[in-house]
Amino acid sequence: MSHNAINSTVSFDFDLALPHNAFSIIGCIWMTLTVILILTFTPISLVVIYQVPSIQQTTKLFMTSLTVADLGNGLFWALPKLTENIAGSWVLGDGMCKMYGVGYRTFVSLSVFSLVLLNIDRYIAIVYSLQYFRIVTVKRTKIVIAVTWVVSFTSGVSAFGFVIYRVVSATPPHLCVWKEDGLHQLAVVSILFTSLVIMLGLYAHILVIARRQARRIASETQPLGPRRDNGLRLRLKSATTVFIITGAVSLSWIPQIVIGATDLQTSRETRVFTDTLLMTNSWLNVVIYSFRNRDLRKRLHGTLWSCRRLCSCQREHAVADASN
């Protein structure tokens, strides 16, 4: 896309901003709810994760990396993009446009890589449970996460500086746009597609193992025994988990993969919906990998109850002081 850059001091004529229609309004509402969920769920998850002793330290590190990346998506990509979609033009200035370019590239890739690492960690814990603590150590986990962050930030900054040039367009409606080559587009599509295939493969293997274990449990027990029901519940739970994870990731990523791979010329409304789908994955990650954990939910409930009691006590003290 070819646009001329403008300086952030140039005033914008909002009469020339992109007009809203019914679809764009619905898209903006959906994106607003998505941003609220991201900026609400991710900080809560970060507070609660390390208060649950039943979760392995290595898994906590992978979960923290993913949650921080999703929080970065909300702050440096989703929130600025929402501002542009609501205003119909970029109102944050050329400097923020460039920062938005780096943040988008960095945190989206970091979220994808962190999600793959967390799934690999869960795969090893299930398939190689006896060797897990020998394979996945805290030191190795920290090194892998550090390398992932360095690579993501380096690629984001270098791609922005050498491949992508993101500026506010000089022509109405003054959007934060960029010029990119085919190599960058191919890299983005390849990363998303490869990551999706890896995760689908991991969970397909996990599902096969769960079914095999459930059948073995059923064969070792009486036909009408209670443990046969446990085996059936294990199969159903495993299948449900795989369906939720693969369904959420596929629904969020596939539209972006299709558009990038085919180089489709999409409308503004279509981009709003596909961007929001990809953003949705940031708060779904918290729900799937954090809030579905029973111990974490209990700890979250206890933390919220403590905060509620603290607020009630402070309000009572304030009322008492006012009456005196």
Salt bridges, closest charged atoms under 4 A:
GLU84 OE1 - LYS81 NZ 3.03
ASP94 OD2 - LYS98 NZ 3.65
ASP121 OD2 - ARG122 NH2 3.07
GLU180 OE1 - HIS184 ND1 2.89
ASP275 OD1 - ARG271 NH2 3.62
